[in-house]
């Protein structure tokens, strides 16, 4: 979950969300979704959700050049605050 530095509805916000679809092209990423928060109980506005078959697929995603570049070039300069949550099925 995250909050962007950009104004709500701005071209910069739309560009960030559109460019994030590069993450869906990384091998091992399954069911990539860009989500918007609708609950007043949470201060974060957006979330990216994706699934991985196993830890190896996640590790490959995490170190993939497209992911590393997105984090360095877009995420770090444009995300104001974030909360990462990684889950496994119980």
Phi, psi and omega in degrees: 000147182202166176232131180272158175284345185279155176294144178300130179082003183284162176298325179295320177298313180297320179296315179301311182295322178293316182292338179293343180295346174301331180296329180291341182273353182285131179306136179098342179281127178238142174051056177287131178225140170256123188238149175245138182288134179240356181268135175286356182276355185231132183276349178279143185266326186230166173209146168252134178235137176207158180239154179227145182294326183197179181298324179297319178295319178295316180299320177297318176298312185299327181260000181295139181304326179292322178290313180302317180294318180298316180298313183290318188271332184240307187299305185301312182283340189249344181267124181282318181204150182208160174223118178265136177226121179247128185237152170236152178290137178252000000 
